[in-house]
Amino acid sequence: MTALPDTSSSQSEPSIPTFSIIIVNFNGGAYVQQALDSLASQNVVDFEVLVVDNSSTDGSVDRLHTDGLPSFKLLAETKNHGFAGATNLAAQEAIGDWIVCLNPDAIAEPRWLEEIILGQARHPQVRMFASAQMCANDPLVLDGAGDAYLIFGIPWRGGFGRVASELPGEGECFSPCGASAVFDRKLFLEHGGFDEAFFCFCEDVDLGFRLRLAGETCMFLPRAVIHHVGGGLSGRASDFSIYHGCRNRIWTYAKNMPAPIFWLTLPGHVGLSVYLLTRSLMAGKVRQTWRGMRDGLLGAARMRRIGREGRSHISSTWQLARAMAWNPFRMSQRRVHVRETSPPVPVHITRTNASAIL
């Protein structure tokens, strides 16, 4: 059995946790307590938990049981900052070496943090990590294996809705999904955290893209597992999620794509956008999709200016392009896109499934 790295501090040193786990809540109901309970069951206790409540009205944070947590802090806000702004607020308060995001509608396996620690030991130069996300309603279905990014400017959660047997081995993915992302705290703060203009949706891809431009990589850890409801708070195909997803997808592309790739892929981006708009028409979601695309286009020039500095310091255009997917069919089928460095991990169904949270 692999030994865990020693993360303890001497008695003369201040107690600084390895992880600062941030949960952003907005009317999360019973989900929030279940997420906290899963953290209280972790095999390691070297962490603090910060819950940011975005002015909920359902009382979901009024009577939280936190006795089993090593450290807990509630940031009760009087306005809704979105996922991006709320996470940034908590990151400023955090004292851990690593920022760990956990959605309130997610349950972490007891070895989640332990497996992250082991992954960090195997990859000491990596400063962002992605967890394996299983569908909480059906443990035989993947919720995600890191975020993937098509070179034509379309992101997707790798493996979303695919069979769990497609869970890849450990390897490099484009960026971590915000539901269970892990970032070096200093790196997160140095790059300004999440872009608060995004509010929510694609803010994780945008940050991952910016870190990619700075030469960072992201490692997917298949043994670090959470079970995610997905859309438990905002709704998976709600007007809200469709609008912000479509708008922010365009902003991410306009803001971060280096000029040589941008001009080469722009026709493909336009073509795929037309395809997605047509598909939304068939699904009865064209109004929300068009509103998001329209506002994305209206703000694209401004985002392009905002991202100029980050694009100018790109370490390697080729390495960036190599981290992206080039096959549109992989995106359309939501396939996993991980460059594996170890064999796939067998999927084991545990008792942490739908019955634990529904």
Secondary structure, 3 states (H helix, E strand, C coil): CCCCCCCCCCCCCCCCCCEEEEEEECCCCCHHHHHHHHHHCCCCCCEEEEEEECCCCCCCCCCCCCCCCCCEEEEECCCCCHHHHHHHHHHHHCCCCEEEECCCCEEECCCHHHHHHHHHHHCCCCCEEEEEEEECCCCCEEEEECEEEECCCEEEECCCCCEHHHCCEEEEECECCCCCCEEEHHHHHHCCCCCHHHCCCCHHHHHHHHHHHCCCCEEEEEEEEEEECCCCCCCCCCHHHHHHHHHHHHHHHHHHCCHHHHHHHHHHHHHHHHHHHHHHHHCCCHHHHHHHHHHHHHCHHHHHHHCHHHHHCCCCHHHHHHHCECCHHHHHCCCCCCEEEEEECCCCCCCCCHHHHC
